[in-house]
Amino acid sequence: MSKGRLLELDILRSLGTLVIVFHHLPDYAGNFYNLAYFGLPINLSYVNVLNTYVGLGIFVFVSGFVLYYTNPRVDRVFSFLKRRILRIFPMYLVALALFAVTVRRLSMSEAFIHVLGLPILLAPRFVVPMPTLWFVGLIVVLYVFYALLVKYAPNYLGMALFSLVSFGLVYLVRHFFYVVEYRFFLYFFIFLAGVFCSKMRLFDRRDFGVSYLLIAMLVLCVAIVAFRSFHKGPIYDYGEVTEAFVSQAPITDIFTVSVAVDMIMLATVFVTFTLAKKLTRYLNERITRFLSFVSFSSYGVYLFHRPVLDAMTTAFRLVFPAHHAYWRLLYLVALGLPLVFALSYIAQVLSDKMMERLDRLVPA
């Protein structure tokens, strides 16, 4: 696999970004997945339940894939972590400040934990992770795991054993000390799948095509049915896996749901990547540049879409106090989303320039 830019990954990131944004959009414009919103007696709300796993699954998979694709070796763990964390933290801290104003106030101890990027490690005992921004805390933990993985377990067997032992040790820490939030366990193996797919150069194989697509679609259907069977019950909140589920459910239920969610995420990635691989040969330069723009902006969009949509929704309600929700939906899609992407692109450019200056001042 060449080390050039992979357009397929741009398509994956673009899809993941849009899925996450449209997963959160009902918080501001009403539940348009229930088509009663438009006067139709059809409820597709369950699609939005799956959106959270599909969107975040894509992001976590791509993170693992790109890490190995760009850093197959880690000679100095601290230097690797410093560089990776410095690249994501400036924008994260800005977003954290915005969230603290618009979404939820933080106590001094909570703010300290979030600023250090430790909410996933210290939840649920000491902190409740901030909505959406918890992902950054998860990625920080996975960066540490990845650095140790490729440094001390260079072959496939060593990587598999190291991963299972690490997962088991973290699970014991969770069991005895009630720390490490459940989403670490939910997304750990999809991250690992991204690393292994990159190491195996799976997506570069000539026979990667229709057979993989059909298998992935079959796995996706079976996994959705399995996950759907747990949709109802006191351990769910609107159909999503929750902290209460992980804390209260039998280990067999946790295992079944975790496998189903991982299969949903992995099969979605395989379906999307297979289609993208076929599609890229037909894309013109304008579409390619647009996909690159969306992909480049994706991290900023993930961080900033909630505060921007929240501010725009507040402004809309002040100007138009009496309105139907679908006018707000149109307003947010037509004006809000372009603004989110534009601001995110600018923020990413400024962040990259700051990192370039820092690299010149402090060489790695």
C-alpha positions as CSV (number, residue, x, y, z in Angstrom):
1,M,0.0,0.0,0.0
2,S,1.5,3.3,-1.0
3,K,1.9,6.0,1.5
4,G,-0.1,8.5,-0.5
5,R,-3.4,9.9,0.6
6,L,-6.2,7.3,0.5
7,L,-9.4,8.7,-0.9
8,E,-11.3,5.8,0.5
9,L,-10.4,7.0,4.0
10,D,-11.6,10.5,3.1
11,I,-15.0,8.9,2.1
12,L,-15.1,7.0,5.4
13,R,-14.3,10.1,7.5
14,S,-16.9,12.1,5.5
15,L,-19.6,9.5,6.1
16,G,-18.7,9.2,9.8
17,T,-18.8,13.0,10.2
18,L,-22.3,13.3,8.6
19,V,-23.7,10.3,10.5
20,I,-22.6,11.8,13.8
21,V,-23.9,15.3,13.0
22,F,-27.3,13.9,11.9
23,H,-27.4,11.7,15.0
24,H,-27.2,14.8,17.2
25,L,-29.4,17.1,14.9
26,P,-32.7,15.9,16.5
27,D,-31.5,17.5,19.8
28,Y,-31.9,20.9,18.0
29,A,-34.6,20.3,15.4
30,G,-36.8,17.6,16.7
31,N,-36.8,13.9,15.9
32,F,-37.2,13.9,12.2
33,Y,-36.3,10.2,12.1
34,N,-39.9,9.7,13.2
35,L,-41.6,10.6,10.0
36,A,-44.7,11.8,11.9
37,Y,-42.6,14.9,12.0
38,F,-43.5,15.3,8.3
39,G,-47.0,13.9,8.7
40,L,-46.2,10.3,7.7
41,P,-47.1,7.3,10.0
42,I,-43.6,5.8,9.9
43,N,-41.1,5.8,12.8
44,L,-37.4,5.3,11.8
45,S,-36.0,6.4,15.2
46,Y,-34.1,3.1,15.5
47,V,-31.9,4.1,12.6
48,N,-30.7,6.9,14.8
49,V,-29.9,4.5,17.6
50,L,-27.5,2.7,15.3
51,N,-26.1,6.0,14.0
52,T,-24.0,6.6,17.2
53,Y,-22.2,3.2,16.7
54,V,-21.8,3.6,13.0
55,G,-20.4,7.1,13.1
56,L,-18.1,6.6,16.1
57,G,-17.2,3.2,14.9
58,I,-15.9,4.7,11.6
59,F,-13.9,7.3,13.5
60,V,-12.3,4.8,15.9
61,F,-11.5,2.3,13.1
62,V,-10.0,5.0,10.9
63,S,-7.9,6.2,13.9
64,G,-6.4,2.8,14.4
65,F,-5.9,2.3,10.6
66,V,-4.2,5.6,10.1
67,L,-2.0,5.3,13.2
68,Y,-0.4,2.1,11.9
69,Y,-0.4,3.4,8.3
70,T,1.6,6.4,9.3
71,N,3.5,5.1,12.4
72,P,4.1,1.3,12.0
73,R,6.9,1.7,14.5
74,V,7.2,3.6,17.7
75,D,10.7,3.9,19.0
76,R,10.1,6.5,21.7
77,V,6.7,6.2,23.3
78,F,6.8,9.6,25.1
79,S,7.8,11.5,21.9
80,F,5.0,9.7,19.9
81,L,2.4,10.5,22.5
82,K,3.5,14.1,23.0
83,R,3.2,14.7,19.3
84,R,-0.1,13.0,18.8
85,I,-1.7,14.6,21.8
86,L,-0.4,18.1,21.0
87,R,-2.1,17.8,17.6
88,I,-5.6,17.1,19.0
89,F,-5.6,19.1,22.3
90,P,-5.6,22.8,21.2
91,M,-8.9,22.4,19.4
92,Y,-10.2,20.1,22.1
93,L,-9.6,22.7,24.8
94,V,-11.4,25.4,22.8
95,A,-14.3,23.0,22.3
96,L,-14.3,22.1,26.1
97,A,-14.6,25.8,27.0
98,L,-17.5,26.2,24.6
99,F,-19.2,23.1,26.0
100,A,-18.8,24.3,29.5
101,V,-20.7,27.4,28.6
102,T,-23.4,25.9,26.3
103,V,-23.9,22.3,27.4
104,R,-22.9,21.7,31.0
105,R,-21.2,23.5,33.8
106,L,-18.2,21.8,35.3
107,S,-16.9,21.8,38.9
108,M,-13.3,22.5,39.4
109,S,-12.4,18.8,39.8
110,E,-14.4,17.9,36.7
111,A,-12.8,20.7,34.7
112,F,-9.3,19.5,35.8
113,I,-10.0,15.9,34.7
114,H,-11.4,17.0,31.4
115,V,-8.5,19.4,30.7
116,L,-6.1,16.5,31.2
117,G,-8.1,14.4,28.8
118,L,-8.8,11.7,31.5
119,P,-12.6,11.5,31.8
120,I,-12.8,8.0,30.2
121,L,-10.2,6.7,32.6
122,L,-11.7,8.2,35.7
123,A,-15.4,7.8,34.9
124,P,-17.9,6.8,36.3
125,R,-16.5,7.0,39.8
126,F,-15.0,10.5,39.7
127,V,-16.5,12.3,36.7
128,V,-19.3,12.2,34.1
129,P,-17.7,12.6,30.7
130,M,-18.9,15.6,28.7
131,P,-21.2,14.6,25.8
132,T,-19.5,14.2,22.5
133,L,-16.1,15.3,23.9
134,W,-15.6,12.0,25.7
135,F,-14.3,10.7,22.4
136,V,-11.1,12.7,22.8
137,G,-10.5,11.1,26.2
138,L,-11.0,7.7,24.6
139,I,-8.5,8.4,21.8
140,V,-5.9,9.5,24.3
141,V,-6.2,6.1,26.1
142,L,-6.1,4.3,22.7
143,Y,-2.9,6.3,21.7
144,V,-1.2,5.0,24.8
145,F,-2.3,1.5,24.1
146,Y,-1.2,1.7,20.5
147,A,2.3,3.1,21.4
148,L,2.9,0.2,23.8
149,L,1.4,-2.3,21.4
150,V,3.6,-1.7,18.4
151,K,6.8,-1.1,20.5
152,Y,6.6,-4.3,22.6
153,A,4.5,-6.6,20.3
154,P,5.8,-6.3,16.7
155,N,4.3,-9.6,15.3
156,Y,0.7,-10.7,14.9
157,L,0.7,-13.2,17.8
158,G,2.4,-10.8,20.2
159,M,-0.1,-8.0,19.2
160,A,-3.1,-10.4,19.8
161,L,-1.8,-11.6,23.2
162,F,-0.9,-8.0,24.3
163,S,-4.3,-6.7,23.3
164,L,-6.2,-9.5,25.1
165,V,-4.1,-9.1,28.3
166,S,-4.5,-5.3,28.2
167,F,-8.2,-5.6,27.8
168,G,-8.4,-8.1,30.6
169,L,-6.3,-6.0,33.0
170,V,-8.4,-2.9,32.3
171,Y,-11.6,-4.9,32.8
172,L,-10.3,-6.0,36.3
173,V,-9.5,-2.3,37.1
174,R,-13.0,-1.4,36.1
175,H,-14.4,-4.3,38.2
176,F,-12.5,-3.5,41.4
177,F,-12.2,0.3,41.3
178,Y,-15.3,1.3,39.3
179,V,-13.2,3.5,36.9
180,V,-12.7,3.3,33.1
181,E,-15.9,4.2,31.4
182,Y,-17.8,1.5,29.5
183,R,-17.2,3.1,26.1
184,F,-13.6,2.0,26.3
185,F,-14.7,-1.6,26.1
186,L,-17.3,-0.9,23.5
187,Y,-14.8,0.6,21.0
188,F,-11.5,-1.1,21.9
189,F,-11.8,-4.0,19.4
190,I,-12.9,-1.8,16.5
191,F,-9.8,0.3,17.1
192,L,-7.7,-2.9,17.1
193,A,-9.5,-4.0,13.9
194,G,-8.3,-0.8,12.2
195,V,-4.7,-1.4,13.3
196,F,-4.8,-5.1,12.1
197,C,-6.4,-4.2,8.8
198,S,-3.7,-1.6,8.2
199,K,-0.9,-4.0,9.2
200,M,-2.3,-6.8,7.0
201,R,-2.8,-4.4,4.1
202,L,-6.2,-5.9,3.7
203,F,-7.8,-3.1,1.8
204,D,-4.9,-3.2,-0.7
205,R,-5.6,-6.8,-1.8
206,R,-6.6,-7.3,-5.4
207,D,-9.4,-9.7,-4.5
208,F,-10.9,-7.2,-2.0
209,G,-14.3,-6.7,-3.7
210,V,-17.7,-8.2,-4.1
211,S,-17.1,-11.2,-1.8
212,Y,-16.1,-9.0,1.0
213,L,-19.1,-6.7,0.4
214,L,-21.6,-9.6,0.5
215,I,-20.1,-11.1,3.7
216,A,-20.0,-7.7,5.4
217,M,-23.7,-7.0,4.5
218,L,-24.7,-10.4,5.8
219,V,-22.7,-9.8,9.1
220,L,-24.3,-6.3,9.3
221,C,-27.8,-7.7,9.1
222,V,-27.2,-10.5,11.6
223,A,-25.5,-8.1,14.0
224,I,-28.4,-5.6,13.8
225,V,-30.9,-8.3,14.5
226,A,-28.9,-9.5,17.5
227,F,-28.6,-5.9,18.8
228,R,-32.2,-5.2,18.2
229,S,-33.2,-8.1,20.5
230,F,-31.8,-6.1,23.4
231,H,-33.5,-2.9,22.4
232,K,-36.2,-3.0,25.1
233,G,-35.7,-3.3,28.8
234,P,-34.6,-1.3,31.9
235,I,-30.9,-1.5,31.0
236,Y,-31.4,0.7,27.9
237,D,-32.0,4.4,27.6
238,Y,-33.7,5.0,24.2
239,G,-32.2,1.8,22.9
240,E,-28.6,2.7,23.4
241,V,-26.0,0.9,25.6
242,T,-25.6,2.9,28.8
243,E,-23.4,2.9,31.9
244,A,-26.3,1.2,33.8
245,F,-26.3,-1.6,31.2
246,V,-22.6,-2.4,31.7
247,S,-22.9,-2.1,35.5
248,Q,-26.1,-4.2,36.0
249,A,-26.4,-6.6,33.1
250,P,-25.2,-10.2,33.2
251,I,-21.8,-10.8,31.6
252,T,-23.4,-12.9,28.9
253,D,-25.6,-9.9,27.9
254,I,-22.7,-7.5,27.9
255,F,-20.7,-9.9,25.7
256,T,-23.5,-10.4,23.3
257,V,-24.3,-6.7,22.9
258,S,-20.6,-5.8,22.6
259,V,-20.0,-8.4,19.9
260,A,-23.1,-7.2,18.0
261,V,-22.0,-3.5,18.2
262,D,-18.5,-4.3,17.1
263,M,-19.8,-6.3,14.2
264,I,-22.2,-3.5,13.2
265,M,-19.3,-1.1,13.2
266,L,-16.8,-3.3,11.4
267,A,-19.3,-4.5,8.8
268,T,-20.3,-0.9,8.1
269,V,-16.6,0.0,7.6
270,F,-16.2,-2.9,5.2
271,V,-19.3,-2.1,3.2
272,T,-18.4,1.5,2.9
273,F,-14.7,0.9,2.1
274,T,-15.6,-1.7,-0.5
275,L,-18.1,0.7,-2.2
276,A,-15.7,3.6,-1.9
277,K,-12.9,1.6,-3.5
278,K,-15.1,0.9,-6.5
279,L,-16.4,4.5,-6.5
280,T,-13.1,6.4,-6.4
281,R,-12.2,5.5,-10.0
282,Y,-15.3,7.5,-11.2
283,L,-14.9,10.6,-9.1
284,N,-13.8,13.8,-10.7
285,E,-11.4,16.3,-9.3
286,R,-14.1,18.6,-7.9
287,I,-15.7,15.8,-5.9
288,T,-12.3,14.6,-4.7
289,R,-11.5,18.0,-3.4
290,F,-14.8,18.3,-1.7
291,L,-14.3,14.9,0.1
292,S,-10.8,16.0,1.1
293,F,-12.3,19.2,2.5
294,V,-14.9,17.3,4.6
295,S,-12.3,14.8,5.8
296,F,-9.9,17.5,6.7
297,S,-12.6,19.4,8.7
298,S,-14.0,16.2,10.3
299,Y,-12.3,16.5,13.7
300,G,-13.3,20.2,14.0
301,V,-16.9,19.3,13.0
302,Y,-17.0,16.6,15.6
303,L,-15.8,19.1,18.3
304,F,-17.8,22.2,17.4
305,H,-21.1,21.2,15.8
306,R,-23.0,21.1,19.1
307,P,-22.0,24.6,20.3
308,V,-22.6,26.1,16.9
309,L,-26.0,24.4,16.4
310,D,-27.0,25.3,20.0
311,A,-26.2,29.0,19.4
312,M,-28.0,29.0,16.1
313,T,-31.1,27.2,17.6
314,T,-31.2,29.8,20.4
315,A,-31.1,32.6,17.9
316,F,-33.8,31.1,15.7
317,R,-36.2,30.7,18.6
318,L,-35.7,34.3,19.7
319,V,-36.4,35.6,16.2
320,F,-39.2,33.1,15.3
321,P,-40.8,32.0,18.6
322,A,-43.8,30.4,16.8
323,H,-42.8,28.0,14.1
324,H,-42.9,24.3,13.1
325,A,-39.8,22.3,13.9
326,Y,-39.2,21.5,10.2
327,W,-38.4,25.1,9.5
328,R,-35.7,24.9,12.2
329,L,-34.4,21.7,10.6
330,L,-34.2,23.4,7.2
331,Y,-32.4,26.4,8.8
332,L,-29.9,24.3,10.5
333,V,-29.1,22.1,7.5
334,A,-29.0,24.9,5.0
335,L,-27.1,27.4,7.1
336,G,-25.9,25.7,10.3
337,L,-24.0,22.8,8.8
338,P,-22.1,24.9,6.2
339,L,-21.1,27.3,9.0
340,V,-19.9,24.3,11.1
341,F,-17.8,23.0,8.3
342,A,-16.4,26.4,7.4
343,L,-15.4,27.2,11.1
344,S,-14.0,23.7,11.5
345,Y,-11.8,24.0,8.4
346,I,-10.5,27.4,9.6
347,A,-9.8,26.0,13.1
348,Q,-7.9,23.0,11.6
349,V,-5.8,25.2,9.4
350,L,-4.9,27.4,12.3
351,S,-4.1,24.4,14.5
352,D,-1.9,22.9,11.8
353,K,0.0,26.1,11.4
354,M,0.5,26.4,15.1
355,M,1.9,22.8,15.1
356,E,4.3,23.6,12.2
357,R,5.7,26.6,14.2
358,L,6.0,24.4,17.3
359,D,7.8,21.8,15.3
360,R,10.3,24.3,14.2
361,L,10.9,25.7,17.7
362,V,11.0,22.3,19.4
363,P,12.2,19.5,17.0
364,A,10.9,16.0,17.8
